[in-house]
C-alpha cells in the first residue's frame, strides 16, 4: 500500500490545532484575570492580544512551511 499526497498538510493541520488550543488558553486566562480583577483589564488586554498575535503568527508560519518545504 502506497501513501500518496502531501504529508506537509497533515503537519500543518496538527500545527493549526495547537495554535487554536493556544489561543483558547490565552483568552481563557485573560477572561479569568479580568473577572477576578476588573481594574487590571488595561494591563491584561495588551498582553492577551500580543499572545494571540504570536500564536496566530506561528500558525501562519506553519502554513508557509507546509507549502514551501
C-alpha positions in Angstrom: 0.0 0.0 0.0 1.5 3.3 -1.1 0.8 6.7 0.5 0.1 9.4 -2.0 -0.4 13.1 -1.3 1.5 15.7 0.6 2.2 14.9 4.2 3.2 18.6 4.9 -0.5 19.4 5.0 -1.1 16.9 7.8 1.7 18.6 9.7 0.0 22.0 9.1 -3.3 20.6 10.3 -1.7 19.5 13.6 0.0 22.9 13.9 -3.2 24.7 13.4 -4.9 22.6 16.1 -2.1 23.5 18.5 -2.5 27.2 17.6 -6.2 27.1 18.2 -5.7 25.5 21.6 -3.1 28.1 22.5 -5.5 31.0 21.5 -8.2 29.4 23.6 -6.0 29.2 26.6 -4.7 32.7 26.2 -8.2 34.2 26.2 -9.5 31.9 28.9 -6.7 33.2 31.2 -7.5 36.8 30.1 -11.2 36.4 30.9 -10.4 34.8 34.2 -8.0 37.6 35.2 -10.4 40.3 34.3 -13.3 38.6 36.1 -11.2 38.4 39.2 -9.8 42.0 39.0 -11.7 44.2 36.6 -9.3 47.1 37.2 -6.5 45.1 35.7 -8.1 45.0 32.3 -5.9 47.8 30.9 -2.8 45.8 31.9 -4.0 42.4 30.8 -5.6 43.3 27.4 -2.3 44.2 25.6 -0.7 41.0 26.9 -3.6 38.9 25.7 -3.5 40.5 22.3 0.2 40.0 22.0 -0.1 36.3 22.9 -2.9 36.0 20.3 -0.8 37.6 17.6 2.2 35.3 18.4 0.1 32.2 18.4 -1.5 33.1 15.1 1.9 34.1 13.6 3.1 30.6 14.4 0.1 29.1 12.6 0.7 31.3 9.5 4.4 30.3 9.6 3.4 26.7 9.7 1.2 27.3 6.6 4.1 28.9 4.8 6.4 26.0 5.6 3.8 23.4 4.6 3.7 24.8 1.1 7.4 25.8 0.8 9.0 22.6 2.1 
